[in-house]
Amino acid sequence: MQKGTNWNEETITKEQFIQLLRDKIASVSFNRVREDIVRFIRDDSILDIWSASYFTDLIVKIKFKK
C-alpha cells in the first residue's frame, strides 16, 4: 500500500485499515495540529502527549465488529 493514497475499494480488512491509519499518523505534523487547536483548549498541557507514537499506541484499542 502506498502512503498518501486514498482507499478505492468497496471493502477494507482490519489489517488494511490499521495500515492506512498508521500511514496517516506517520504523515501528520503534530506540532502544526497543536498550533491549530491550542486556542480552543483551556489547559494546553494536555496536548503535550500528542505524538505519532501516542496515537500509534492507541490503535490497539480500536474495536472492530465482526
Buried (B, 14 or more C-beta within 10 A) or exposed (E): EEEEEEEEEEEEEEEEBBBBBBBEBEEEEBEEEBEEEEEEEEEEEEBEEBEBEEBBEEEEEEEEEE
